[in-house]
């Protein structure tokens, strides 16, 4: 009897850890994770609004926008427990092309890194835009939210690089990427960009090279 136990046990273990079983196990864990992320981390109100484009006297095209509801649910809870968050604003300069896909001319990224110092009870906000960087320290949650929920007069291009009579517009979206994952998901999701916030693209009103509006 004892001699027959080994082969049977070996076959059962092989079936438990077969590639097909592991695939479906990973699939259901992945599905559960993204369902949890969507239902707990995102809200329908997370979107870019108040997108404006203007031309400065120096001939710079400047972009401003606001982000509604940037800190909700899990993201707000993580921040309060000292887990840092990275919030990205993506700004695109687009050229209208009738009867064809619009052309992306330039892309800029503004990155906010937010971390709560649980000992000093302060929020540290680091802002990076290309080669420029700045640090701010605020005392309460709402101040921090007000600080990260907008981009203000970000230079996207010089008006002289645009062609007269062509139509342009600016697109903006925001994303917040998870800094940490549960241990059991780190190896399954190492190739997947896990997002805690992902707004739709917001488009500005069209403008032209001569006026910027």
Secondary structure as UniProt FT lines:
FT   HELIX           2..16
FT   HELIX           19..41
FT   TURN            44..45
FT   STRAND          47..55
FT   TURN            57..58
FT   STRAND          60..68
FT   HELIX           73..80
FT   TURN            81..82
FT   STRAND          85..95
FT   TURN            98..99
FT   STRAND          103..117
FT   TURN            118..121
FT   STRAND          122..129
FT   TURN            130..131
FT   STRAND          132..138
FT   HELIX           141..148
FT   STRAND          150..158
FT   HELIX           159..161
FT   TURN            164..165
FT   STRAND          168..177
FT   HELIX           183..185
FT   TURN            186..188
FT   TURN            190..191
FT   STRAND          195..198
FT   STRAND          202..203
FT   TURN            209..211
//
